């Protein structure tokens, strides 16, 4: 037995379907009888292999395109390790096809011979127009779970079996309106059904001959799909099985003795059922006319419009950093795991710190897959990115860009520009890079080792780091004169504080968290802490207060708290109470009480104010517009009133860390375009694909929580 392996993707390049089929045919002609195919979405795999002296067995791995086994011939056996796309076994002429997964729409349509064994369920319009030549055995189709709508439509022959094991729709295993127009063959099924075409078929109990055929042929089917343990369950009760068979010609003649013209059928039945004008009524702007079969000129039918990539996937649309998670999944399915991991570095220099640790993972919240079982695990993908090597930067240019601020936004912009070959100087006021990632995010949420590892990778792309370099007005002027472009990414490090009696005795969330991260951990053992502001930063304060020994922590807010996700869950699990609406009136440090304008009060040994931070932008010249609070006025690409100065991240508005990462990348693209002599036109944002346009039949369902593996997640 000569074995041959063929790959549908060679060195990252997908083999076209036509070429892949030619390779299969050529291998068979050269004597191959055992083919192992690593598919990459190719169509028509395994079909049209003309019968020879030897049988040909084909094993398929990877994503399979449409029409697998179409026009499959006698002597061809196909086994697919996974699910398949539309029209598997189309016009089957004798091949035996086993699918160890689900099939989508149109399975075994127009089949005349051969067998289709399915380990899972079927999609819509399966078994349509199957037929039977009395000179040969009838075609057989076996479904382990259930089938979709319009099953066995216009079926003219052949045998279909639906076992009804763990069906997706347990109340109706044959879907909506099965057997419409069925004139031949039989459908055996086990489980409840309703809505079948009583005009065309009748529901009957199995005869002894039916039961013998079913129990005999059940064994090879279950063996093929690796489900032999279900044999006893499936045959223990004859009465659990029923069959649908069409009325004979004589029976139909008795039931419908009158015939009618096509015109009468259209007006009296068709239009009555689907509306005047039929299913094409929305597209007609003229009276019904008779047109030739092939029309040209003004009468030509509407031309199709290619709308591929018209929509943005929900995960990419929801990600402020713009990371195309669906592309990463596609690469993994194609066997390109390393390329999938490295792709993220084109969008973020900090995937392990952000995606893997602190991000609320908006992509996962929007993931289409999550509607079926569980979302694509981007958090684990992020953590797995920690040890990726830095990409090789492009050839050096003679352009110089300054980035002021070493937080996530500044690091993102510097990373992107350095990869594009520009000379980048990054100025950071603190002695370490990372901004609030380093200063304020609790170590429990972001292990310092993870952040430091990614910063070391970031240094390898050639960014000139200037630490302990606080930028003053004088320093800014020097930077501005010596660089082609300047990006301000100074963040928001000035705490907002309310002015009220006792506010001078309160501590800002920024200073509280920064002090802990720098090693100045307060002793709060047995003390009560009140946090003003119940956002996610307030939850970080509450968590750290408990870590410092606090007896009780209460967060108050003037409105419904904005905290969500992991921070809220951890804070409340430790005992944090959240009360709103609460308007603070005064704080008495001596009396250890905080008072509210509704007359209530709380005991408080420490009050932490967490109502946000503002940027310190007094170093900027008048040519860069700021608002009355110090926020820099800039558009989405970072353009300011000064054409050589850009601004990003928390310097223009507060947001999540992932917003700063995305802001830095977009700004870098704009700066790079200008330095390259091009105008920057940001591509219009594509609308998110409506969930109702997504066919979940293409997905397998996963259960449980197995150990993370990238290939399984994709």
N, C-alpha and C positions, 0 to 999 in steps of 0.2 A: 504494500500500500504506500504509494508515493505521497508524502505530505509536503504542502507548500504553504508558506505564510505570506500574505499580501497586506501591505499597510495603506490605509486611506489617507494618511498624513505623513509625508516624508520631509523631515527637517523643517517642520513648521509650515509646510505648504500643503494644502489640501489637494488631493487628486480628484479631478473632475469625474463625475459619474460615468460618462462615456468611456473615458480612459480606464477607469477601474473595471468596468465590465469587460473591456477588451483584454485586460490583464488576466481576468478570471477565465475567459474563454480560451485564451492562449495557453494558460496553465493546464486546462483540461485536455486540450488538443495534444499537449506534450506528455500526457499520461498521468497527471495528478488526479488522485481519487479522494484525497483528504485535504481540504482547503481550510486554513485558519485565517479568517479575515478580520483585520482591525479597522472597522469602519469609521468614517468621519462624516456621516450624514449623506452618503451616496445613495442614489435612487436605484431601484431595479436590481438589487443584489440577488444573485442566485437564479435568475430567470433565464429561460431560453437556452438551457444547456441540453443539446440534442442527445437522446438516449444512445449509449454505446454499449460496448461489451461489459464494462464495469460500472457499478454504481458509484455515484459521486456524493460524498458527504461534505457539507459546508458548515463550519462553526463560525458564528459571527459575534464579535465583541464590539462594544462602543456604540455611539449613537447611529441609528439606522434611519435612512430617508424613506421616502414613499415607495410603494409597489415592490417590497421585498418578495421574491419568489413569484413575481408576475410571469404568467405563461410558463410556470415551472413544469418540467417534463418528467415522465416516468424515469425512475432510476436516480432522481435527485432527492437527497435528504438535507434539510436545512434546520439547524438548531441555533436559536438566537438566545444568548445569555443576557436577557433584559427585555425591556419593552420595545415596541416598534411603532412606526408612524402609519399613516393612512394606506389603505388599499393593499395590505399584505395578502398574498395569494390571489391577486387579481387575475382572472381568466386562468386559473390553475388547470393544467392539463395532465396532472398525475403526480406532482411532487408531494412529498410528505414534509410538512413544515411544523416545527415545534417552537413555540415562543415562551420562554421562561420569564414571563412578565405579562403586561397588558398589551392589547392592540387598540388602536384608535379607530377612526371611522373607516367604513367600507371594507372590512375584512372579508376575504373570500368572495368578493363580488364577482358574479358571472363565472364562478368556478364550474368546471364540467367533470373533473375527476380529482383524485388526490385527497389528502387529509390535512387538516389544520388543527393542531393541538395547542390550546392556550392555557397557560398556568394561572392567568388572572381573569380579567373581564374584557368586554368589547365596547367599542364606542358606538356612534350612531350609524345607521344604514349598513350594518353588517349583513352578510348573507343575501344581498340583493341580486335578483335575477340569476341565481344558481340554476343549473340544469342537469339532466341525467340522460346519457346515451345508454340505452338498454344493453348495448354490446359490452359495456364496461361496468365496473362497480360504481355506485353513486358517490359523489363527493361527500366527505364528512367534515363537520366543523364542531369542535368541542370547546365549550367555555366553562371554566371552573367556577367563576363567580356569577356574573350577570352580564347583560348587554344593554346598550343604549337605545335611544328612540328609533322608530321606523325600522325595526328588525324584520328580516325576511320579506322585504317589500318585493312584490312581483316574483317571488320564488317559484321556479318551475320544476325543480327537482332537487334531489340530494337530501342529506340528513343533517340536522343540527341538534346538538345536545347542550343544554344549559343546566349545570349542576346546582347552582344556587347556594354555594358555600360562601359564607361571609359576604353577602352582596352589598354593594354600595347603596342600593335602594331596596331594602328588605321588603317593602310593601308592594313592589312591582318589579320583578327581576327581568322582564322582557321589555321594559321601557314603554314609551308612549306609542300607541297605535301600531303594534306589530302585525305582520302578515297581511298588510293591505295589498290586494291584487294577487295574492298567492294562489297558484293554480296547480302546483305539484310539490312532491316531497313531503317531509314530516319534520316537526319540531318537538323533541322530547324536552321536558323541563321539570324541575323540582323546586317548588316554591310558589308564592302567590303572584298572580297577574291580574290586570284589569285593563279594559280599554282595547282589547284586540279586535280586529275587524270581523265582527260576527257575520257580516255580509259575505265574506270570502272563505272563512274557515270555521271549523267546528271543534269544540273541546271534547275530548274523549278519554276514557280510561285506557290503560295499556292492556293489550292482549297478551296471552302466554308467549306468542311469537315475538312480540315487541320486547317483553321482559327478558327473554333468552338472548335476543340480539344485544340489548343494552348491557346486561351483566357480563356477557362474553367480551364485548368490545371495550368495556370500561377498564379492564385490567391493563391492556397495552397503553391506553391513554394515560392512566394514572402513573404508570411506570415511566412513560416518556416525560411527564412534567414533574416527576419526583414527588408525587403525593400519594403513594400506595397506602399510606396509613389511613386514608379516608375511604377505602373500599367498603369496609363493613358498614360504615355510617351511611354511605350512599345507597346501599342495596338492602338495608334492613327493613324498609317499609315500601312495598310495591305501591301502596295507595298514595304515597307522597309524590309519585311521579304522574304526570299527565302528558297528553300530546295534543298538538294542534295539527289538523290535516285539512286540506282544502275540500270543498264540496266537489263532487264529480260533475262532469258536464251535464249528466242527466238531472242531478239534484239542482244544479244552478238553473237549468231550463224550467224546472217546476217552480223554483222560488222567484224567478224573474221571467215570466212568459212573454212579456212585451219588450220589444226593442225600440230604439229611437235613433234619429239621425244625429250626427255630430253637432249640427247647429242647435238642435233641440236640447241635446245634452249640455252644451255650453250655456245656453240661456236658462234652462230649467234647473240644472243641478250644479254645474260648476260655478256660475256667477252667484247662484243662490247661497252656495257654501262659503265662497271666499270673497264675495262682493263683486259689484259691477266692474267689468274690465278684467277680472281675474287677478292673478298675482302680479301682473305687470301694470295694473292700473296707475300706481304712483308715477310711472314713467311715460304714460301716454298723454299727449296733448292734442290728439286728433281722434276722429272716429275710427273704429276698427276697420281695417282694410286687409285685403289679401296681398301678401308680398311674395315675391319669388323666394326660393330656398336660399339662394345666395344673392344678397343685395349689395349694390355699390353706389358710389356717388352720394347724393343727398340722403338717400334711404339707408345708408350704411348704419349698422348698429353703433351704439356708443363705444368709443375707443377706451381701452383700459388705461388707468393711470397707476404708475408704480409708486406705491406709498411706503416702501421699505424704509425703516428708521424714521418714520413720520413722528412717532411717539418716543418719549423717554421712558425707560423702565422705571417702575416705582422706586426701586432702591436708589438708583442714581439720581432721580429727581429729588428725593428726600435728603440726600447727602449734601450738606453745605460745602464740603470739600470737592464734590463732583466726582468721586471715585466710582468708576463703572464696574460695580460688583458683578453684573451679569456677564461682562466680558471675561472676568476672572474665572467665573464658573464654566464658561464655554471653553476656555483654555484647559482647564482641569479635565473636562470631559474628553478633550482631544488628546489627553495624555501629556500636556505641556504644563506640568505642575510648577516647575521652576519659573517659567515665563509668567505664569499667573501670579506667583508671589512677587516677582520683581516689578510687575506692572504697577503696583501700588506706589512705588517710589517715584513714578512720574507725576503723582498727584500730591504726595505728602512725604516729608522727610521723617515723620514721627508716627508711623502706623502702629507700632507696638504700644507706645505711650498713649496715643489718642484712641484709635480704633480698638485696641486691645485692652485698655484699662479704664480711661475716664469718660469716654464718649457715651452718651445715652443711646448710641447706635440707632439713629432715626431710620437708617436703611433697613435694619431688621424689623422695625415697627411697621414699615411699609411693604415688606417683602411679600410678593405674590405667593411664594411657597408657604408662608405662614398661614394663609387661608386654608391650606390643604392639610398640613400637619405641623411643621415647625419651620421657622425661617432659616435661610442660609446663614450659617454661624460666622458672621464677620468678626465678632469679638475674638474668636479663636484663631481666625485667619490673621488678625492683627498681631496677636501674641506670637504666632509662628513666623512673623516677619522680622523679629528682633535681630537675628543673625545675618540678615541679608547684607551683601556687600554694596558699597556705594557704586552707582553707575559711573562710567567713564565720561567726563565732561567733553563738550564739543571743543573744537579748535579755538584757541584764545583769540579774542578780539582786542581792539585797542580802546574799548569803551570802559569807563569807570562808573560804578554805581555805589552810592552810600546807603546803608540801611541803618536807621537809628532805632535801636530796640532789639533785644535778643530774646523776646518772647516767641510764642508760636507763630504769630503773624510775620514777624521779622525774619525768623528762621526759615519760614516757608518761602518768602520772597527771595531771600539770599540764596537758598538752595536752588530754586528754579533758575535764577539768573546765572549762577555759577555753572550749572549744567549746560547752559546755553553758550558758555565760553566767555562771559563778561568778567571783568575784574571787580570783585565785590569787597567792600570794607564794611564790617558790621560793628557798630558802637553800642556797648552795653554798660549801663551805669553800675550794675552790681558786679561782684567778683565771679559770678557763675552765670552761664546761659540758662534759658528756660523761662524767664519771666515768672508769671504766677504758677506755672507748672512746678518750678523749683521752690518758689517762695511760699505759696499758699495752699496748694493741693495737698491734703494729708498724705503722708507716706503710705498709709494703709491702702489708699485708693490708687496711688501711683508710686510703686516701689522705686526708690532713687536709682537702683542699679539699672532698671529698664531705661529711665530717662538718660542717664549718663552714657549708656551703651549707644543709644541713638545719636546723642550729641557727638560722640567720638566718630561715628560714621559720617555725620554731617561735616565734620572738619576735613574729611578726606577729599572733598570736591574742590578745595582750594580757596575757601573763604578766609579773608584776613580778619581775625577776631581781635577786637580792641576792648578788653574788659576793664572795669573800673574807670570807664570813660563817660562821665556825666556830661551831657551836651548842654552848654550854656548858649546864650545868644551869640557870644563871640565865637565859640567853638562851632556853632551852626554855620556862621558866615564863612569860616575857614573850609568846612566840609563842602558847602555849597559851591565855593569857587573852585575847588580842586576835583570836583566830580561832574560827570555829564548829567546825572540824575540823582535825586535824593528821595528816598522813601522813608516816611516817618511812621514808625511802628512802635511808638513809645508806650502803648497800652494805657490802662487806667489804674493808677497807683495812688490816687489821692482820695481817701475815704470821704464819703458824704456823711455829715453829722448834723443832726437836728439841733436847733438852738432852743433849749428849754431848761427850766430849773434842774440842776444836777447833771446836765449833759457833759460837763467837764470831768465828771467822775466815771463816765462810761468809756468803754474801750471799743475801738473799731474792729470789725471782723478782719480786715486786712492786717492790722498790727497783731491781733491775737493769733491768727494762723501763721503769719510770717515768723513771729517770735518762737512758736513751737518748732517750725521747720528748721530754724537756725539754732535750736538747742536750748532756748529759754522757755522751759516748760513750767507753767504756773502750778502751784499746789492748790487744787480745788477740793481736796478731800473733805467730804461732809458738807460742802457748800451748795447753795442753790444758785442757779444761773438762769437769767432771762435773756433771750435773744430777740432783739427787735428786728423783724424782717424774717419771713419764713420761706425764703427762696432756697435754692440748692446750696448757696454759700452759707446761709443760716443753718442748714442741716449739717454741713461740714463743721461749723462751729459747735453745734450740739454734740456731734460725735466726738470731737476732740476734747470737749469739756468733760464728757464721761470718761475718756481715756486719761484725763488728768485727775480723776477721782471725784467728780461732782456727784452730789447726792441726788439732785433733781435738776432737770433742764426743761424750760418752757419757752417755746417760740411764739411770738405774737405778731400779728399783721393787721393792717387796716383794711385789707380786702382778702378775698379767697387766696390762700397761699399758692405760690407758683412752683413750689418744690415738686419734683416728680422723680420717678425712676429709682435707681439704686440708692442714692443719697437719702431720699425720703424713707425708703424701706429700712435701711440700716438705722437711721436716727430714731424712728418710731419703735423699732424692735428693741432698742436700748432703753426705751421708756420716755422718749421726748413727747411732751404734750404740745399740741398746737391749738391756739385759740385766736379767733377772729370774729368780727372786727374789734380791734382794740387800738384806741388812740391814746398814746402816751402823753401824760400831763406833766409829771415830774418824777425825779428819782432822788431819794434820800439815802445817801451812802451811810450816814450815821445811823439812821433808823432801819437801814437794810430793807427798804421797801420801794417798789415802783408803783406809781399811782396812774390810773387811767381816767379819762373824762366821763366815763359812765358811773364813777363813784367807787369802782372796785380797785383792789390793790393786790400785789403779790409780794411775798418775801423774796428778796434778791440780794445775795452777797456780791454778785457781779452782774453787770449789765453789758452786753455786747451789742453794738449797733451794726446791723448788716443790711443797709439799705442802698448798697451800691457804691461804686467808685467812679471817679472822674479822671480824665487825663490831665497831666501837667504840661501845658503847651506854651508856657510863657517864654520859651526860648525861640519861638518862631518869629520871623519878621512880619511886618504889616502886610506884605504881599501875599501871605497865606491866610485866607479868611478862616476865622473861628466864630462859633456862636457865643452867646453870653455866658455859657457854662464852661467854655474851653474846648468843646468838641470841634474837631477840624471839619470844615465843610468840604465834602468830596463825593464824587459819584461812585457807581458800583465798581468801576475800574480803578478807582483811587485818584483820579484827576482832581487837583485842587485849583484854586485861583491862580497859582503860579505854575506855568507850564512845565517847569523843571522839578517840581515838588509833588510827590504822591503821598497819600496817607491811607492806612489800612487798619483793620482790626479794631480793638477797643479804643483807638485814638479817634475814631469817627462814630462808633456806636457800640454799646455793650452787646456781647453775644457769647455763644459757646466757643470752646477752643476750636472745634471743627469749622466754625464760621471764620475764625482768624486764619486758619490754614487755607481755606478756599479763597479768602480775600487776598492773601499773599500771592497765591498762584495766579489769580486773575490779573492782579497789578503787575506781576512780573511779565506776563504775556503782553500787556499794554506797553510797558517800558521797553521790552525787547523789540516790539514792532517799531517803535519810534527810533530806537538806536539803529535799527536795520534799514531806516529810510522809508518805512511803510506807515500808513495810517492804521490805527487800531479800530477795527469794527468788531465788537463783541458779537459772536454768533447768537441769534435769537434763541431764547430758551424754548426747547420743544415741550409741548404739553405732555403730561403724564398719561400713559396708556390707560384707558378705562378698564377697570377690573373685569367688566362683563365682556371685554374683547379677548380675554385670556382663556385659552382652552386648557382646563386643568386635566383633561384626559391624557395629556402628554406626560404627566408626572406619575411616578410611583409614589405610594404612600409609605412613610416610615413610622415606626412605632418605637417607643422607649427612648432612652438616652444613652446611646453607645458612646464609647470613647471617641473623641474627635479625630476624624481622618478627612483630609482635604478632598479626596476623591469621593468619599461618601457624601460629604456636604454638597458637592457640586452635582 
